């Protein structure tokens, strides 16, 4: 599987923005597709954080995941967050999300990141629990959806 950062393939920004908007953006009142594209502009830089990783298959984008800053504001000590994990429906069930998350966590570690947080609607953590994320507290997302906050401690890059 080939992985690119959004900064390596900026022409894919509308595709990724469409995935995100269609999956989650409609839950946020007043949020538009253009807003979603604008939110992705923070990922348009080389070899630095925040980072948006895109999985490619035969030169077509099929999945994406983000390592971003301060997903939630309740605890500003929680700096690094995994988010925006999306896999096109026809590619789901083949460990692609796991592979992409692991690749992104390795990249995070090389940037000195020691812990990463996420929020998921699955109270048991689902995929993230199987990948070594530990459940923390329950919160409510700004859309009113209950979420589980999870954390993963990363090894030092060697």
HELIX and SHEET records of a PDB file:
HELIX    1   1 UNK A    6  UNK A    8  5                                   3    
HELIX    2   2 UNK A   10  UNK A   12  5                                   3    
HELIX    3   3 UNK A   13  UNK A   23  1                                  11    
HELIX    4   4 UNK A   25  UNK A   27  5                                   3    
HELIX    5   5 UNK A   33  UNK A   40  1                                   8    
HELIX    6   6 UNK A   41  UNK A   43  5                                   3    
HELIX    7   7 UNK A   89  UNK A   91  5                                   3    
HELIX    8   8 UNK A   96  UNK A  110  1                                  15    
HELIX    9   9 UNK A  126  UNK A  130  1                                   5    
SHEET    1   A 4 UNK A   2  UNK A   5  0                                        
SHEET    2   A 4 UNK A  51  UNK A  57 -1                                        
SHEET    3   A 4 UNK A  60  UNK A  69 -1                                        
SHEET    4   A 4 UNK A  80  UNK A  87 -1                                        
SHEET    1   B 3 UNK A 115  UNK A 120  0                                        
SHEET    2   B 3 UNK A 146  UNK A 153 -1                                        
SHEET    3   B 3 UNK A 134  UNK A 140 -1                                        
END                                                                             
